């Protein structure tokens, strides 16, 4: 199983959108049993909150439902758990390096 994590700052716009897009692509190809897909934020601003309404609307226009996702903060064990961690920008990449286990 390939484990993919998308990471942005608050986990309410970019990373849940990316998670939703990849989930849709994987589902369309009937590959769900080959992937674990998640998203997180480098800050705890929006833990437990749903994705931003604008992100939900943009996804919905493309047939992607991210309404059931909720924000969570990336943790050190994510670094070890996921095969691919995609940071949405350099700041998020650097924030991930700060929590990276030795």
Secondary structure by P-SEA (a helix, b strand, c coil): cbbbbbbcccccccaaaaaaaaaaaaaaaccccccccbbbbcccccccccccaaaaaaaaaaccccccbbbbbbcaaaaacccbbbbccaaaaaaaaaaccc
